């Protein structure tokens, strides 16, 4: 009786260890490929940003590098249509699980947003690092129709002039218009 229980426990430990290694290697790969680690936007800042965006219900907002989807789900609660892009497998799966648990209609895509058409956006939210913000700024300038609101948490977009800087903590949020 003891041997089957030990085998089950040992099997569980091995599977858990393999999952940790797999997700860890995927995170390392994505971090090296994109130069962007997964860092969560503090929840307390999301309502501040969404209030500032002041989008009418039904508006489409994109979250570029959406992580666990926290911004998407809060945007949906405010009546917005929300689409996020996330390359790292662990936060992507975490967001998909939350989507399922909340019976959410947000869309979470495991694709490179730099290769996507974002022209139908009415707003963009981004929390990435300085190494990729220049690419994002160039892509958005080239692909967005004029007047689209872009909110960048913590990092400025090179070559863009912010309309407003929100005093979110621990980092400011920069509000732009394309």
Secondary structure, DSSP 8 states (H G I E B T S, - for coil): -HHHHHHHHHHHHHHHHHHHHHHHHHHHHHHHHHS-------HHHHHHHHHHH---TT-EEEEET-TTSHHHHHHHHTT-EEEEE--SHHHHHHHHHHHHHHT---EEE-S-GGGS--TT-SEEEE---HHHHHHHHHHHHHHS-TT-EEEEESS--TT---SEEE--SSS-EEEEE-
